[in-house]
Amino acid sequence: MDKQRIHVNGIDLVYEECGSGNPIVLLHGFCGSSRYWQKICPMLGDNYRVIMPHLRGHGESDSPEGVYSMEIMADDIAALLDALNIGRVVMFGHSLGGYITAAFAEKYPDKLSGFGLIHSTALPDSAYTKQKRLSDITVIREQGLSAFMKERIPGLFSNAKLRYMDEEIGQLIEVGLQMTPEGAIASLEGMLERPDRSDVLTGAKFPVLIVAGVEDNVIPPERSFSVTCNGAPRTTYAFPHILETSFEGAAHMSLIEVSDQLARVMATYLRTLDERERTRDDGSKEAAAGEA
């Protein structure tokens, strides 16, 4: 994979690339970096140009002062795409990356031809989650980032996978420790502020992918599959453009726990968008021929 550093939106942003073809963007979760997508990238790179930024305050990107709102981080990604002369992309966001993806879809709809939320939600934080984020901020300030990461990272995996994931967990703790305490706190404060963006899902003009883990205790499936119609807990019937997938035996990290399965779901979704685009192009050509 090719790693680059670029100055956009007032900060230095690091990103990695692999593959070639139509561009897709993969946004990692809180405490992550492009390392989160290491297993997924090669599986999609044969057919797509895969771009994986390190979010503001994460990995090797800059950690400026101030709250890292979802809108500011969406601006970072928009500026990156402009700098790379990329018009439209398909964007997948894991957890925090999904919050940013929803903000991006709201603010820059013309830059997207599709998007997916991976172990994420369009809902704002619940009262419980808000209190948990405030508690996390206190832990980071009083006990340090290392104590926070060592407690957080194992909790992202299913209990059944923990015994096999010692190496991966150690690597992800190292990735998390690339952050500064200030960057971690700024990200937590930004997540606390985000609004309900359910209308971004229901109003999308293209298929939207939502992926959840059955054993996810960070963002349970009912939070991911949150859009309802008259109280019915099934989006499929009310909004057929919203495509739901859940993985048995996975918690918050299907991109590592069941990476093959997630890559297949993402590839199928991308083919759905490609076919939709081809159908639209064929229809436009037929209409043009008819006018001629």
C-alpha positions in Angstrom: 0.0 0.0 0.0 1.2 3.5 -0.8 1.2 6.0 2.0 1.1 9.8 1.4 0.9 13.0 3.4 -1.0 16.0 2.1 -1.9 19.4 3.5 -5.7 20.0 3.3 -8.2 22.0 5.3 -5.4 23.5 7.4 -3.8 20.2 8.5 -1.5 17.5 7.3 -3.5 14.4 6.5 -2.0 11.0 5.9 -3.7 8.5 3.7 -2.9 5.2 2.1 -4.0 3.8 -1.3 -4.2 0.4 -3.0 -5.7 -0.9 -6.2 -7.0 0.9 -9.2 -10.4 1.7 -10.8 -13.3 3.8 -9.6 -12.4 5.4 -6.2 -13.8 4.3 -2.9 -13.0 5.8 0.5 -12.7 3.8 3.7 -13.0 5.7 7.0 -11.7 4.0 10.1 -13.3 4.1 13.6 -12.2 5.9 16.8 -8.7 5.2 17.9 -7.9 3.7 14.5 -6.0 4.4 11.3 -5.8 2.8 7.8 -4.5 -0.3 9.7 -8.2 -1.1 10.5 -8.8 -1.8 6.8 -5.6 -3.8 6.2 -7.4 -7.1 5.5 -10.2 -5.4 3.4 -8.1 -3.3 1.1 -6.5 -6.2 -0.9 -9.9 -7.8 -1.4 -11.3 -4.7 -3.1 -8.2 -3.3 -4.7 -8.4 -5.6 -7.8 -11.4 -3.6 -9.0 -11.3 -0.2 -7.2 -9.0 2.5 -6.2 -9.1 2.3 -2.4 -8.3 5.4 -0.4 -7.9 5.1 3.4 -7.3 8.4 5.3 -6.0 8.7 8.8 -8.7 10.9 10.3 -7.8 14.2 12.0 -6.2 13.4 15.4 -5.7 9.7 14.5 -2.7 7.7 13.2 -0.1 9.9 11.6 -2.4 12.8 10.8 -2.2 16.1 12.6 -4.0 16.7 15.9 -5.0 20.4 15.9 -6.7 22.1 18.8 -10.5 22.3 19.1 -13.4 19.9 19.0 -13.3 17.4 16.1 -16.9 17.7 15.0 -18.2 15.2 12.4 -18.7 18.2 10.1 -15.0 19.3 10.4 -13.8 15.8 9.7 -16.2 15.5 6.7 -14.6 18.8 5.5 -11.2 17.2 5.8 -12.2 14.3 3.5 -13.9 16.6 1.0 -10.7 18.7 0.8 -8.7 15.5 0.3 -10.9 14.4 -2.6 -10.6 17.9 -4.1 -6.8 17.8 -3.8 -6.8 14.4 -5.5 -9.1 15.7 -8.3 -11.7 13.1 -7.5 -15.3 14.0 -8.2 -17.5 11.3 -6.7 -16.8 8.3 -4.5 -18.4 5.5 -2.7 -17.7 5.9 1.0 -17.7 3.3 3.8 -17.3 4.4 7.4 -16.6 2.2 10.4 -18.1 3.4 13.7 -16.8 7.0 14.1 -16.0 6.8 10.3 -19.7 6.1 9.8 -20.7 9.2 11.8 -18.4 11.2 9.5 -19.8 9.4 6.4 -23.4 10.5 7.4 -22.2 14.0 7.9 -20.4 13.9 4.6 -23.5 12.6 2.8 -25.5 15.5 4.3 -23.0 18.2 3.5 -21.6 16.9 0.2 -24.2 14.8 -1.5 -22.9 15.5 -5.0 -19.6 13.9 -4.0 -21.2 10.5 -3.3 -22.5 7.8 -5.5 -23.2 5.5 -2.5 -22.2 4.9 1.1 -22.2 2.3 3.8 -22.2 2.5 7.6 -20.2 -0.3 9.1 -20.9 -0.9 12.8 -22.2 2.6 13.0 -25.5 4.5 13.3 -27.2 7.7 12.0 -28.6 8.3 15.5 -27.1 10.7 18.0 -25.6 9.3 21.2 -28.0 7.9 23.8 -28.0 9.3 27.3 -26.0 6.2 28.4 -23.4 6.6 25.6 -23.0 10.3 26.3 -22.2 9.5 29.9 -19.8 6.8 28.8 -17.9 9.3 26.6 -17.6 11.7 29.5 -16.3 8.9 31.6 -13.8 8.0 28.9 -12.6 11.6 28.8 -12.0 11.5 32.6 -10.1 8.2 32.3 -7.8 9.6 29.6 -7.1 12.7 31.6 -6.6 11.0 34.9 -5.1 7.6 33.9 -3.6 8.2 30.5 -4.3 7.0 27.0 -2.6 3.6 27.5 -5.0 2.6 30.3 -7.9 3.7 28.1 -6.8 1.8 25.0 -6.0 -1.4 27.0 -9.6 -1.3 28.4 -11.3 -0.3 25.1 -9.8 -2.3 22.4 -10.6 -5.9 23.7 -14.2 -4.8 24.2 -14.6 -4.3 20.5 -14.4 -8.0 19.8 -16.8 -10.9 20.4 -16.0 -13.0 23.4 -15.5 -16.1 21.2 -12.9 -14.2 19.1 -10.9 -12.8 22.0 -8.8 -15.9 22.6 -7.6 -15.9 19.0 -7.0 -12.2 18.6 -4.2 -11.4 21.0 -1.9 -10.3 18.1 -4.5 -8.2 16.4 -5.6 -6.6 19.7 -2.0 -5.7 20.5 -1.6 -4.1 17.1 -4.7 -2.1 17.5 -3.7 -0.8 20.9 -0.4 0.3 19.3 -2.5 2.1 16.6 -4.6 3.8 19.2 -1.5 5.0 21.1 -0.4 6.9 18.0 -3.1 9.4 19.1 -2.4 12.2 21.6 -4.6 12.4 24.6 -5.9 15.7 23.4 -6.8 14.2 20.0 -8.7 11.4 21.6 -10.6 13.8 23.8 -11.3 16.2 20.9 -12.8 13.2 19.0 -14.9 12.1 21.9 -16.2 15.7 22.3 -17.1 15.7 18.6 -19.0 12.5 18.8 -21.0 13.8 21.8 -22.2 16.8 19.7 -23.5 15.0 16.6 -27.2 15.2 15.6 -29.7 12.7 14.4 -29.0 12.0 10.7 -31.7 9.4 10.0 -33.0 11.6 7.2 -29.7 11.1 5.4 -30.5 7.4 5.2 -34.2 7.7 4.3 -33.6 10.4 1.8 -30.7 8.8 -0.1 -31.1 8.6 -3.9 -29.1 5.4 -4.2 -28.8 2.2 -2.3 -27.2 2.5 1.2 -25.4 -0.4 3.0 -25.7 -0.9 6.7 -23.6 -3.6 8.4 -24.0 -4.7 12.1 -22.5 -7.3 14.3 -24.9 -9.5 16.2 -22.6 -9.4 19.3 -21.7 -5.7 19.0 -22.1 -4.1 22.5 -20.7 -0.8 21.3 -23.3 -0.1 18.6 -25.9 -2.9 18.8 -27.8 -3.9 15.6 -31.0 -2.1 16.8 -29.0 1.2 16.8 -27.5 0.5 13.3 -30.9 -0.6 11.9 -32.6 2.4 13.4 -34.8 3.7 10.6 -38.5 2.8 11.3 -41.9 3.3 9.6 -44.8 3.7 11.9 -42.9 2.0 14.6 -42.1 -1.1 12.6 -38.5 -2.1 13.3 -37.7 -3.2 9.7 -36.2 -0.7 7.3 -36.4 -3.1 4.4 -40.2 -2.7 3.9 -40.3 1.0 4.4 -37.1 1.9 2.6 -36.0 -0.8 0.1 -32.9 1.2 -0.9 -31.5 0.5 2.6 -29.6 -2.8 2.5 -29.1 -4.4 5.9 -26.5 -7.1 6.7 -25.6 -8.6 10.1 -22.8 -11.0 11.0 -23.2 -13.8 13.5 -20.1 -14.3 15.6 -18.9 -10.8 15.2 -19.0 -7.8 17.5 -17.8 -4.3 16.5 -14.8 -5.4 14.3 -16.1 -7.5 11.4 -13.4 -5.9 9.3 -11.0 -8.0 11.3 -13.2 -10.7 12.9 -14.9 -11.8 9.7 -13.0 -9.8 7.1 -13.7 -12.2 4.2 -17.5 -11.9 4.8 -17.4 -8.2 5.1 -15.4 -7.8 1.9 -17.9 -9.9 0.0 -20.8 -7.8 1.3 -19.0 -4.6 0.3 -18.0 -6.0 -3.1 -21.6 -7.1 -3.8 -22.9 -3.6 -2.8 -20.3 -2.0 -5.1 -21.4 -4.2 -8.0 -25.0 -3.2 -7.3 -24.0 0.5 -7.6 -22.0 -0.2 -10.8 -24.9 -2.0 -12.4 -27.2 0.8 -11.4 -24.9 3.3 -13.0 -24.6 1.2 -16.2 -28.4 0.9 -16.4 -28.7 4.7 -16.0 -26.1 5.3 -18.7 -27.8 2.9 -21.1 -31.1 4.6 -20.5 -29.5 8.0 -21.2 -28.0 6.7 -24.4 -31.4 5.3 -25.5 -33.1 8.6 -24.7 -30.5 10.5 -26.7 -30.9 8.2 -29.6 -34.6 8.6 -29.5 -34.3 12.4 -29.6 -32.0 12.1 -32.5 
